[in-house]
């Protein structure tokens, strides 16, 4: 029967990428370590965002993430030289492999950094202006994500959209805006209500948000 395998697949490797001429255990350990690194980065970053989300602007998030990915992509050429990859591996697959490494490394960097910054640090409360609110468009109201547009930084008109519980969302009497309302329009809007942020003071100097509450004395 004709060999239908890809022409770039190295000789001597079976379909699982195992070289029969070398000990099996080190190859398995190496493969599992690579898998843990690639999957672990996004997972640990998601944990950080869920538990200790940093109080930073959207622009900072995009710039930091993109900058880290570009840096790690370029670094991958030194850490994983091209000669270590299958010689006939298509260029697009080489790029995808390096992008995967860059994404994983970025996840590890931001995730571990955020956890170190927020875990076990003291929290305080800060009353901040709220200018608007909106929710996502799922048909089932119970599945929608609720956001409030607030000004978390004293003395700044910069607006940040943050998730809120239904009780908090309904209690804030502010204009309801569309999901894609321009940032400049939100920043020009006047304060219509006040929310109470529970903010952690990170050990790396970066604040993080624990919760958004109302200013009601009965709020837990």
N, C-alpha and C positions, 0 to 999 in steps of 0.2 A: 504494500500500500504506500502511496506517495506521502512524503513528510509535509504536512500542512502547517507546520509551526512557522513562526516569523523568522525571516532570514537573519535578523539581528540577534537572535537568542544565542548566547555563548555555547559553544560545543562542550559537551560533558555535563550540562545541567539538565535535570529533568523538569517537568512542568511546575514543580514547586520551587525551583531555583536552587536545588541542592546539588552540590558537586560530589559525585560518588567517590572521587579520588581523595577526598578530605574527610576528617572526622565529622560525624553528624552533629554531635552536641554543640560544639562552638558555633556552627552555622545556624542552628535553631536559636541559640541564645542571642546571636547577633541580629537575627531577623525579628525576634520578639522585642529586643531593645529598640530597634528602629521603629517598629510599629507603635510601641509605647510612647516614643518621643513624638511621632507624627500625630497620634490621636490625643496624647496627653496635653499638648499645648492648647488647642482650642477648648478642651474640657476645663482645664484649670482657669483659663481666662473667663469662661462662662460662670464658673463658681464665684470668681472674684466680683464680676459685674452684678451677680445676684445678691451677694452678701455685703460686700464693701465697695459699692460703686463710687468712683472718684467724682468729686464735684469740679468738673471741667467743662468748658464749652465744646460744642460739636466740632468747631474748627480745630480745636486742640486734639480731639480724639482722632479726626481724620488725618491731620498732619503727623501726629505721633505714630499712628499705625502704618501709614504709607511710608514714612521715613524709615521706620524699623524694618519693614518688609524689603525695601530697596537695599538697605545696608546688609541685611542677612542674605539676600539674593546674591549680591556681589561677593560676600564673604564665602558663600558656598563654593565658589570656584577655587578658593584656596584650601578649604577644608575637604572638599570632595573633588579632586582634579578630574578633568575630562577623561584622562586615560584610565581611570578606575571604573568607568561605565562601559557597558558593552560597546565595542568599536562601531558597530553598524546600527546603534540605537538612533532612531529618527530624531532630528533636531527638535521637533515639537515636543517629543516625550522627554528629552533632556531638559527643556525649559520648564515643562510641567513638574518634573521631579524637583528641580531647584526652587520653583515657586512653592511647592508643598513643604519643603524644608524651611523656606523663609516664613511661611505662614505659621508653621509649628513653632519655630523659634520666637516669632513675635508673640505668639500666645503665651509661651513660657515666660518671656521677659515681662510682659504687661501683667500676666496673671500672678506670678510670684511677687512682682513688685507691688501690686495692689494689695495682696494678702499681707505682706510684710508691713505695708503702710497702715493698713486698717485694723488688723487683728489685735484685739486686746487694748485698743486705745480709748481714751475717755471721750464722752460725747457731751454736747451742750445743745441748747435750743436757741434758734434765731428766728425772729419774725421777719418775713420778707413780703414785698408787694406781689400781688397776682394780677395779671392784666387780662387773661383769657383762659379758655379751656376748650378741648375738643376730644372726640373719641373716634376710634376706628370704625369701619363701615360694615362689619359683619352683619348678616341678617339677624342672627340671634344676639339680642342685647347682652345676654350673659357671657358671650364670648368676646365682647369688645374690650379693647384696652383704653383706659381713660388717662388723659394727660392734662396737666395744668401748666400754663405758661407763666413762669415766675421770674423775678429778678433776685437771684440768690446772693449777688455780690453787692455789699453796701456801697452806695455812691455811683453805681454803674447802671445804665439802662439796658444792658445786654440781657436778653431773655433766654431762658433755658426751659425746654419742655421736659416734664418729669411725670412719671406714672403715679397715679393716686388711687386710693380705694374709692369705691362707689359712694360711701357715706361722706367722705371728704369732698369728692367731686361735686356731689349734689349740694353740699352746704355752701360752697363758694359761689356767690352771686356775681358772676363775671360774664362778659360776652362770650358766646359760643362761636368759634371761628372754624374755618375749614382746615383740613389736614395740611394742605399745601399753602397756607397763608405765608406770604413773604416775611422773612425775618425782619426786614426794615419796617414793615407795617406793624408787627408786634412790638417792636422797640419804640415806636411812636405812640403807642396806645397808653392812656393814663392808667394809674393804679385803680382797680375797682374793688379789691378785697385784700385781705392779709392772710397768709398761711404761716404755719410754724414748722420750720425745718428742724429735725433732729440731726445734728451734724457731728461727725467724728473728727477729731484733730489728729491726723495721721502722723506717725513717727518719722515719716520722710518729708513732712512739711506740706502734705497734700490733704485737703479736707475731703471727706466722703459723706454721702447722705445715707442715713439709716432709715428715715421715714419722713413723710409729709403729713402733717396733721392740721386741724383747724385750731384757732386760737381759743376755743371754748375751754373753760376750766374743767369741764367734765371729760375732755378728751384724754384717753389713757396714754 
